């Protein structure tokens, strides 16, 4: 039986997420045609060399013609511009979705341009790595990861079902939230950790008493893992900060209060408070492993020197 879900899928943006979607579509045979569009001719050329689609163009408007499913995978700050470009050329009945990690802003940018005869369903697959570009993608990125939809009140249930079926084919687990709640959840589980990582690595870089070579040479696992987050795409994370500002500022304020509590406990030698906090957070880690969102292997699953040989 054929696994084709859509005759033509258009991918606008072909970085880590877009190229991983393209690879899964190809491997699973989910579309007859895959049109790929990105503003950079160089990136588009690389996508063609990797054979990620069946057709390629730098014009987003041209790319969406006759598309049954359009997936916008661009930094969230560019969402409105893309929506404005593609709106006049969308096929009646087409499903338009995105992968941005801020939903209220994306909806505010894109919804005003969406024609009444298409189905705009904002989405966010919770998957990724610190790498970017078409070469960074790989098959299976979304397997056993959550994809959150934030449907609009007028969302067509049949269209929502089709989009749900697409992401389920990619291996995702599906959930739905209202946009504001999504943005608060992501502010604490994703946005704040990245901001902290950027800040800690920046602090280390600014230290006058510790040289950069020492920071690199003696990086223990804690600092090393912060650098992985801090290596994420700067354009994407700049836009996330600007477009989920209220939720991020709220979480930063709460974090600052908790950090002040920790600071006082260390200053006054309150070991019982430190032990209670560290025990509570250890339980959270175990819950994440039990939920299948990470693996409980030594060194976060990194190969040992012997395994690398």
N, C-alpha and C positions, 0 to 999 in steps of 0.2 A: 504493500500500500504506500502511496506517495506521502512524503512528509511535508510537501509544499504547503505553506500557509498563506503566502502572498505571491502574486505574480511578480511585482516589482517592489523592492525595498530600497529606499534612498537613505544613505548615511551621510549626514552633513557634519564634518569633523572626523578625522581619522587618526586620532591619538591612541592612547592606551585602550580606552573604553571602546571607541569606534572600531578600531582594528580588531579587537577581541570579538566584538559582535560579528564583524565581517567573517572572521575565521570560523566562528561557530555556525553561521548561516551556511557557509560553504561546506563544512564538514557534515552538517546535519541535513543539507538539501532543503532548506526552508523557503527558498525563493527561486523563481526562474531567472530573475535578473537582479543584480545588486549594483545600483548606481552610487558612486562615491564622489563627494564634492568637498573640497577644502580650498581656502583662499590662496594657499601657497602652492605655486606650480611645482616647486621642488618636492614638497611633501606629497603632492598628488602623483608625481612621477615615481616616487618611492613606493607608494601604494600600488601603482600599476606593476612595478617590478616584482612586488610581492604577490601579485595576482589576487588581491583582496576583493576585487569586484569584477563585474562584467563590462562596466562603462565608467568613464571618468570625466569630470569637468570642474573647472574653477568657479563656475556660475551656479550658485545655490538655486536661483530661479529656474534655470534649465534642468537642474538635477531632479526637481520634484515633479516635473511634468509626468503624468500617468502613473505616479507612485501610489501604491496602496497603503504603504506604511512609510512614514518619514521619521527618522530618529535623529534628533539634534544633539550632537556631542561636542559642544563648544564651551569655553569658559562662560560662566553664568552672566557675566557682564555683557556678552555679545548676543544674548538670547533675543533681545528686542530687535536688534538690527537684522538678525537672520529671519525672524518672523515677518518683518516688514518686507524683506526681499522675496520671500517665497509665497506670501499670502495670495497674490493675484494668480498664481500658476498652479495652485493645489487642485487636485482632482476631486470632484464632489464625492463624498463618502470616504475620503482618505482619513487615516488615523495619523495624527501628529503627536509625537511624544518627545521627551528629552531625558537626559541622564544627570541633570544638575543637582548638586547637593544642597541648594537652597531653593525652596519651592514657592514661598510667598512672592519673592522677588521675580522669579521666572514667570509665574502666572501674571503678575502685574505688567511685565514687559511683553509677553507673547499674546495673552488672551485678547487684548484690544484689536489685534491684527487678524485673528483667526476668523475666516468666513463661517457663516452659520451652517453651511452644508458640509463641514468637515468635523472630525471628532478630535478635539484637543485633550489629551490625557497626560498630564505631567507625571513623570516617574523619576525614580532614583535607585539604580542598582548599587547596593552597598558592597562594592568590590573594587579592588585596584591595588596598585603598587606605587612605589615612589618614582617609577620610571615613566617616561612619556614618549610620544611619537609613534608612528605606525609600526616600527620594529619592536616596540615594547609589548604589543598585544600577544595573546596566546589563547588557544582553545581551552575551554574549561574554566575560564576566569570566574564565571558566575555560578558555577556548580556549588550547590549547598549554601549559597549566599542569599541574603534577603534583597528583594526588589520591592520598593515601597511606591505605591501609587497614591497620588493626592487628587482624586477626581473632582471635577467641578460639579455643582448641584445638578446641572442639566446633562451630565455625561450619559451617553447611550450605553445601556447594559450589554448589548450585543457587541459593540465595539470594544468595550472594556473586557469582555470575555475573550475576544480575539487577541488583544494585547497580552492579557494574562496567559493565554495559551502559548504565545510566542516566548515569553520569558520563562515559562515552565519548561519548554523544550530546551532552553539554554541551561536548565538545571536549577533555576532560581526558586526560592520560596517567596510567596507573595503576601504582602500585607497592605492595608490601606490606612491612611491617616488624613486628618485635615492639615492644610499647609503649615499653619502656625505651630501646631504640635510637632510636626515633622522637624521644623527648623529648630525648635528647642531641644528635641532629642538629639539631633545631629550636632548641635552646638556643644553638647557635653561629651558625646561618644566619639566625635571626629574632629570638629573644628578646634575646640579648646586644646586637645592633645597636640595637634599640629602647631598651634600658636605657642604653646609652652616649649615644644621642641625647637622651634625657630629661635625662641628667646634664649634658651639654655645654650644652644650652640653659638648664638651671637655673644652671649656673656663670656663664654670660654674664649672666643676670638678677641674680645676686648681686654682680657686680663693682661695687665702690664707685667705681672710677676711670673707668669707662666708662658713660655714660648709656644708658638704654633706647633713647632716640631714635637714638643713634649705632649701637647694635647693629642696629636695624632699617634705618636709612638706608644703612649701609655693608656690609650683609650680602653677602659674596662667596658664590660658588657652594657652597663647602664648608659653611659655617654654614647657608646657606639650605636645603640638602638635609637637614641634620640636623633642621631645624625641621619638615620634612614628616613625618618619622618621629615626632617628638615631638608632633605634632598628633593622633596616633591616639587611639582611644577609651580614656579613662582607666580606666573600669570593667573593660574587657576586659584591659588590660595589668596592672592591679592583680591580677586573678585569675590571669593567666599566671604572674606572679612568685610568688604564694603556692602555686600548684598544680604548678609545675615547679621548686620551690625547690632540690632537690639538684643537678639538672643545671645550673641557672643558676649556682649558687654555685661549682660545679666550673669552669665556663667563665670566670666572673669571676676566679677565682684564677689560672687560666692566663693570662688577659688581663693581670692585674696584674703577673705575672712578666715577660711580654713587654714591658709598658710600662716596667718598671724597666730592662730591657735597653736599650730605646730611649733612655730618659732618660740612662743612663750614656754611651751612644754620643754623644749630643748634647753632654753636659757635657765630655767628653774630646776632642771634635773628631774622632771616629773615622769619617771620611767613607767609608771602604771598607765598614764595617758598615752604615751608612745606605744606601749605594748598593745593596748586596746585598739588603737588606730591601725597598727600594722597587722593585727590579727583579723580585724574586720575587712581590711582590703585584700588580705590573702584569700578570704572566703569568696570575695567577688571574682578573683582570678580563677578559683576552682569552678565556680559557676559558669564562667565563660567557656572553659574547657568542656564541662559536662554538656553545655548547650551545643557543642560541635563547632564553635566559632574559632577555635584554635586547637592545637595539639599539645599534649602534655609530654613533650620530649625534651631531653637535655639541650641546653644552648639554643632554645627556640627552633629545634630541628635542623640547625646548621650542620653541615658535614664536618666531621673531625678531620685533622690532617691525614690520618690513615685512610679515611673514606675518599679523600680527594685524589689519592694516587691512582 
